Amino acid sequence: MSPRRIWLTGASSGIGAALAEQLLKEGHYLALSARRREPLDALAARWPQQVLVLPGDLSDQASVQALGERIASEWGALDTALLNAGTCEYIEVRAFEAAMVGRMLQSNLMSAAYCIEAALPLLRKGREPLLAGVSSAVTFLALPRAEAYGASKAGLRYLLQSLRTDLADEGIAVSVISPGFVDTPLTRRNDFPMPMRWPAERAARYIAARLPKRSPEIAFPGPFIASLLLLAHLPARLQLALTRRMSRNTAKD
């Protein structure tokens, strides 16, 4: 595949950093965004002709618009917008915090929306344009403590799926990326089992191999996704009985 102009967010660590490495090895041109500039500069030092360093706060709409304007001035267009930036917090329901829901929506949904607003005019000028966003396997089945994180990622899924329909006539494809557990600095803070966890490099190779196909859904690992989908189609009472076993909020006598 010929080199593409790709805006990759959340590129400083985890899946984003591994994706940056993979896509640069494949010869693509990357505009890299993250809050921390140092990891982006390190990539630019290794691939000086391929990397455009665009650090910034993606939760600030004006900052994101400025990043889009910088891409426009440097490249004039985008072929792929790969929105990977995001974070995760878990709710302890006995001390439910509405502000956490707000933080997750801002970090995982509104930040992506700001990037989409900045990217779409550039994608309309690109070659076989693709808008891709990293949602989560948690959107397939509601899980304990994931109320805030899951709501933000489910919102992102719906946003991208709706855009897929509205952008189809313009030739802009939309991919929803739904990872299961991936070994990253963020997931290493988790204090619960993470079945079928993949290394970030494996996840990056899997995603990069499917981006050229402009696949509507990129979800992995297959057996884990299949198990979530199976549980999601069970009757609600049976779902509850099974997912309660994962909950820490077990009633005490």
Contacts in CASP RR format, 6 or more apart in sequence:
PFRMAT RR
TARGET T0000
AUTHOR 0000-0000-0000
METHOD contacts of the structure
MODEL  1
MSPRRIWLTGASSGIGAALAEQLLKEGHYLALSARRREPLDALAARWPQQ
VLVLPGDLSDQASVQALGERIASEWGALDTALLNAGTCEYIEVRAFEAAM
VGRMLQSNLMSAAYCIEAALPLLRKGREPLLAGVSSAVTFLALPRAEAYG
ASKAGLRYLLQSLRTDLADEGIAVSVISPGFVDTPLTRRNDFPMPMRWPA
ERAARYIAARLPKRSPEIAFPGPFIASLLLLAHLPARLQLALTRRMSRNT
AKD
1 26 0 8 1.000
1 212 0 8 1.000
3 27 0 8 1.000
3 28 0 8 1.000
3 29 0 8 1.000
4 28 0 8 1.000
4 29 0 8 1.000
4 79 0 8 1.000
4 80 0 8 1.000
4 127 0 8 1.000
5 28 0 8 1.000
5 29 0 8 1.000
5 31 0 8 1.000
5 75 0 8 1.000
5 77 0 8 1.000
5 78 0 8 1.000
5 79 0 8 1.000
5 80 0 8 1.000
5 126 0 8 1.000
6 23 0 8 1.000
6 28 0 8 1.000
6 29 0 8 1.000
6 30 0 8 1.000
6 31 0 8 1.000
6 78 0 8 1.000
6 79 0 8 1.000
6 80 0 8 1.000
6 81 0 8 1.000
6 82 0 8 1.000
7 30 0 8 1.000
7 31 0 8 1.000
7 33 0 8 1.000
7 54 0 8 1.000
7 68 0 8 1.000
7 71 0 8 1.000
7 78 0 8 1.000
7 80 0 8 1.000
7 81 0 8 1.000
7 82 0 8 1.000
7 115 0 8 1.000
7 119 0 8 1.000
7 122 0 8 1.000
8 16 0 8 1.000
8 19 0 8 1.000
8 20 0 8 1.000
8 23 0 8 1.000
8 30 0 8 1.000
8 31 0 8 1.000
8 32 0 8 1.000
8 33 0 8 1.000
8 82 0 8 1.000
8 84 0 8 1.000
9 33 0 8 1.000
9 34 0 8 1.000
9 58 0 8 1.000
9 82 0 8 1.000
9 83 0 8 1.000
9 84 0 8 1.000
9 85 0 8 1.000
9 111 0 8 1.000
9 115 0 8 1.000
10 16 0 8 1.000
10 33 0 8 1.000
10 34 0 8 1.000
10 58 0 8 1.000
10 84 0 8 1.000
10 85 0 8 1.000
10 86 0 8 1.000
11 17 0 8 1.000
11 19 0 8 1.000
11 20 0 8 1.000
11 30 0 8 1.000
11 32 0 8 1.000
11 33 0 8 1.000
11 34 0 8 1.000
11 39 0 8 1.000
11 40 0 8 1.000
11 43 0 8 1.000
11 84 0 8 1.000
12 34 0 8 1.000
12 35 0 8 1.000
12 36 0 8 1.000
12 38 0 8 1.000
12 39 0 8 1.000
12 40 0 8 1.000
13 34 0 8 1.000
13 36 0 8 1.000
13 39 0 8 1.000
13 184 0 8 1.000
13 185 0 8 1.000
13 186 0 8 1.000
14 182 0 8 1.000
14 184 0 8 1.000
14 185 0 8 1.000
14 186 0 8 1.000
14 200 0 8 1.000
15 84 0 8 1.000
15 134 0 8 1.000
15 179 0 8 1.000
15 182 0 8 1.000
15 184 0 8 1.000
15 200 0 8 1.000
15 203 0 8 1.000
15 204 0 8 1.000
15 207 0 8 1.000
16 84 0 8 1.000
16 200 0 8 1.000
16 204 0 8 1.000
17 39 0 8 1.000
17 200 0 8 1.000
18 200 0 8 1.000
18 201 0 8 1.000
18 203 0 8 1.000
18 204 0 8 1.000
19 82 0 8 1.000
19 84 0 8 1.000
19 204 0 8 1.000
19 207 0 8 1.000
19 208 0 8 1.000
20 30 0 8 1.000
20 32 0 8 1.000
20 43 0 8 1.000
21 43 0 8 1.000
21 201 0 8 1.000
21 204 0 8 1.000
22 201 0 8 1.000
22 204 0 8 1.000
22 205 0 8 1.000
22 208 0 8 1.000
23 30 0 8 1.000
23 208 0 8 1.000
24 30 0 8 1.000
24 43 0 8 1.000
24 46 0 8 1.000
24 47 0 8 1.000
24 50 0 8 1.000
24 51 0 8 1.000
26 208 0 8 1.000
27 50 0 8 1.000
28 50 0 8 1.000
29 50 0 8 1.000
29 51 0 8 1.000
29 52 0 8 1.000
29 75 0 8 1.000
30 43 0 8 1.000
30 47 0 8 1.000
30 50 0 8 1.000
30 51 0 8 1.000
30 52 0 8 1.000
31 51 0 8 1.000
31 52 0 8 1.000
31 54 0 8 1.000
31 67 0 8 1.000
31 70 0 8 1.000
31 71 0 8 1.000
31 74 0 8 1.000
31 75 0 8 1.000
31 78 0 8 1.000
32 40 0 8 1.000
32 43 0 8 1.000
32 44 0 8 1.000
32 51 0 8 1.000
32 52 0 8 1.000
32 53 0 8 1.000
32 54 0 8 1.000
33 40 0 8 1.000
33 54 0 8 1.000
33 55 0 8 1.000
33 56 0 8 1.000
33 58 0 8 1.000
33 67 0 8 1.000
33 85 0 8 1.000
34 40 0 8 1.000
34 55 0 8 1.000
34 56 0 8 1.000
34 85 0 8 1.000
35 55 0 8 1.000
35 56 0 8 1.000
35 57 0 8 1.000
35 58 0 8 1.000
36 55 0 8 1.000
37 53 0 8 1.000
37 55 0 8 1.000
40 51 0 8 1.000
40 53 0 8 1.000
40 54 0 8 1.000
40 55 0 8 1.000
41 53 0 8 1.000
43 51 0 8 1.000
44 51 0 8 1.000
44 53 0 8 1.000
52 70 0 8 1.000
52 71 0 8 1.000
52 74 0 8 1.000
52 75 0 8 1.000
54 67 0 8 1.000
54 70 0 8 1.000
54 71 0 8 1.000
56 63 0 8 1.000
56 67 0 8 1.000
57 63 0 8 1.000
58 64 0 8 1.000
58 85 0 8 1.000
58 111 0 8 1.000
58 114 0 8 1.000
58 115 0 8 1.000
59 106 0 8 1.000
59 107 0 8 1.000
59 110 0 8 1.000
59 111 0 8 1.000
59 114 0 8 1.000
60 114 0 8 1.000
61 114 0 8 1.000
61 117 0 8 1.000
64 111 0 8 1.000
64 114 0 8 1.000
64 115 0 8 1.000
64 117 0 8 1.000
64 118 0 8 1.000
65 114 0 8 1.000
65 117 0 8 1.000
65 118 0 8 1.000
67 118 0 8 1.000
68 118 0 8 1.000
68 119 0 8 1.000
68 122 0 8 1.000
69 118 0 8 1.000
71 78 0 8 1.000
71 118 0 8 1.000
71 122 0 8 1.000
72 121 0 8 1.000
72 122 0 8 1.000
75 122 0 8 1.000
76 122 0 8 1.000
76 125 0 8 1.000
77 122 0 8 1.000
77 123 0 8 1.000
77 125 0 8 1.000
77 126 0 8 1.000
77 127 0 8 1.000
78 119 0 8 1.000
78 122 0 8 1.000
78 123 0 8 1.000
78 125 0 8 1.000
78 126 0 8 1.000
78 129 0 8 1.000
79 123 0 8 1.000
79 126 0 8 1.000
79 127 0 8 1.000
79 128 0 8 1.000
79 129 0 8 1.000
79 130 0 8 1.000
80 129 0 8 1.000
80 130 0 8 1.000
80 131 0 8 1.000
80 132 0 8 1.000
80 211 0 8 1.000
81 115 0 8 1.000
81 116 0 8 1.000
81 119 0 8 1.000
81 122 0 8 1.000
81 123 0 8 1.000
81 130 0 8 1.000
81 131 0 8 1.000
81 132 0 8 1.000
82 132 0 8 1.000
82 133 0 8 1.000
82 134 0 8 1.000
82 211 0 8 1.000
83 112 0 8 1.000
83 115 0 8 1.000
83 116 0 8 1.000
83 131 0 8 1.000
83 132 0 8 1.000
83 133 0 8 1.000
83 134 0 8 1.000
84 133 0 8 1.000
84 134 0 8 1.000
84 177 0 8 1.000
85 107 0 8 1.000
85 111 0 8 1.000
85 112 0 8 1.000
85 115 0 8 1.000
86 107 0 8 1.000
86 108 0 8 1.000
86 111 0 8 1.000
86 134 0 8 1.000
87 104 0 8 1.000
87 107 0 8 1.000
87 108 0 8 1.000
87 186 0 8 1.000
88 104 0 8 1.000
88 149 0 8 1.000
88 186 0 8 1.000
89 100 0 8 1.000
89 103 0 8 1.000
89 104 0 8 1.000
89 148 0 8 1.000
89 149 0 8 1.000
90 145 0 8 1.000
90 146 0 8 1.000
90 148 0 8 1.000
90 149 0 8 1.000
91 97 0 8 1.000
91 100 0 8 1.000
91 145 0 8 1.000
91 146 0 8 1.000
91 147 0 8 1.000
91 148 0 8 1.000
92 145 0 8 1.000
92 248 0 8 1.000
93 145 0 8 1.000
93 147 0 8 1.000
93 249 0 8 1.000
94 249 0 8 1.000
100 148 0 8 1.000
101 147 0 8 1.000
101 148 0 8 1.000
101 151 0 8 1.000
101 152 0 8 1.000
102 148 0 8 1.000
103 148 0 8 1.000
104 148 0 8 1.000
104 149 0 8 1.000
104 150 0 8 1.000
104 151 0 8 1.000
104 152 0 8 1.000
105 151 0 8 1.000
105 152 0 8 1.000
107 152 0 8 1.000
108 149 0 8 1.000
108 152 0 8 1.000
108 153 0 8 1.000
108 156 0 8 1.000
109 152 0 8 1.000
109 155 0 8 1.000
109 156 0 8 1.000
109 159 0 8 1.000
112 133 0 8 1.000
112 156 0 8 1.000
112 159 0 8 1.000
113 159 0 8 1.000
116 131 0 8 1.000
116 159 0 8 1.000
116 163 0 8 1.000
119 131 0 8 1.000
120 131 0 8 1.000
120 167 0 8 1.000
120 172 0 8 1.000
123 129 0 8 1.000
123 130 0 8 1.000
123 131 0 8 1.000
123 172 0 8 1.000
124 170 0 8 1.000
124 172 0 8 1.000
128 173 0 8 1.000
128 214 0 8 1.000
129 171 0 8 1.000
129 172 0 8 1.000
129 173 0 8 1.000
130 172 0 8 1.000
130 173 0 8 1.000
130 174 0 8 1.000
130 175 0 8 1.000
130 211 0 8 1.000
130 214 0 8 1.000
131 160 0 8 1.000
131 163 0 8 1.000
131 167 0 8 1.000
131 172 0 8 1.000
131 173 0 8 1.000
131 174 0 8 1.000
131 175 0 8 1.000
132 174 0 8 1.000
132 175 0 8 1.000
132 176 0 8 1.000
132 177 0 8 1.000
132 211 0 8 1.000
132 218 0 8 1.000
133 156 0 8 1.000
133 160 0 8 1.000
133 175 0 8 1.000
133 176 0 8 1.000
133 177 0 8 1.000
134 177 0 8 1.000
134 179 0 8 1.000
135 153 0 8 1.000
135 154 0 8 1.000
135 156 0 8 1.000
135 157 0 8 1.000
135 160 0 8 1.000
135 176 0 8 1.000
135 177 0 8 1.000
135 178 0 8 1.000
136 149 0 8 1.000
136 150 0 8 1.000
136 153 0 8 1.000
136 178 0 8 1.000
136 179 0 8 1.000
136 180 0 8 1.000
137 178 0 8 1.000
137 179 0 8 1.000
137 180 0 8 1.000
137 219 0 8 1.000
137 224 0 8 1.000
137 225 0 8 1.000
137 228 0 8 1.000
138 146 0 8 1.000
138 149 0 8 1.000
138 150 0 8 1.000
138 153 0 8 1.000
139 150 0 8 1.000
139 153 0 8 1.000
139 154 0 8 1.000
139 157 0 8 1.000
139 178 0 8 1.000
140 178 0 8 1.000
140 225 0 8 1.000
140 228 0 8 1.000
140 229 0 8 1.000
140 232 0 8 1.000
141 228 0 8 1.000
141 229 0 8 1.000
141 231 0 8 1.000
141 232 0 8 1.000
141 239 0 8 1.000
141 243 0 8 1.000
142 150 0 8 1.000
142 243 0 8 1.000
143 243 0 8 1.000
143 246 0 8 1.000
144 243 0 8 1.000
144 244 0 8 1.000
144 246 0 8 1.000
144 247 0 8 1.000
144 248 0 8 1.000
144 249 0 8 1.000
145 247 0 8 1.000
145 248 0 8 1.000
157 176 0 8 1.000
157 178 0 8 1.000
160 174 0 8 1.000
160 175 0 8 1.000
160 176 0 8 1.000
161 174 0 8 1.000
161 176 0 8 1.000
163 174 0 8 1.000
164 173 0 8 1.000
164 174 0 8 1.000
164 216 0 8 1.000
167 173 0 8 1.000
167 174 0 8 1.000
173 214 0 8 1.000
173 216 0 8 1.000
174 216 0 8 1.000
175 210 0 8 1.000
175 211 0 8 1.000
175 214 0 8 1.000
175 215 0 8 1.000
175 216 0 8 1.000
175 217 0 8 1.000
175 218 0 8 1.000
176 216 0 8 1.000
176 217 0 8 1.000
176 218 0 8 1.000
177 207 0 8 1.000
177 218 0 8 1.000
177 219 0 8 1.000
178 217 0 8 1.000
178 218 0 8 1.000
178 219 0 8 1.000
178 220 0 8 1.000
178 225 0 8 1.000
179 198 0 8 1.000
179 203 0 8 1.000
179 219 0 8 1.000
179 220 0 8 1.000
180 196 0 8 1.000
180 198 0 8 1.000
180 219 0 8 1.000
180 220 0 8 1.000
180 221 0 8 1.000
180 224 0 8 1.000
180 225 0 8 1.000
181 187 0 8 1.000
181 194 0 8 1.000
181 195 0 8 1.000
181 196 0 8 1.000
181 197 0 8 1.000
181 198 0 8 1.000
181 224 0 8 1.000
182 197 0 8 1.000
182 198 0 8 1.000
182 199 0 8 1.000
182 200 0 8 1.000
182 203 0 8 1.000
183 197 0 8 1.000
183 198 0 8 1.000
183 199 0 8 1.000
183 200 0 8 1.000
184 200 0 8 1.000
187 194 0 8 1.000
187 197 0 8 1.000
192 246 0 8 1.000
195 224 0 8 1.000
196 221 0 8 1.000
196 223 0 8 1.000
196 224 0 8 1.000
198 206 0 8 1.000
198 220 0 8 1.000
198 221 0 8 1.000
203 220 0 8 1.000
206 218 0 8 1.000
206 220 0 8 1.000
207 218 0 8 1.000
210 218 0 8 1.000
211 218 0 8 1.000
219 225 0 8 1.000
231 239 0 8 1.000
231 242 0 8 1.000
231 243 0 8 1.000
232 239 0 8 1.000
234 242 0 8 1.000
244 250 0 8 1.000
END
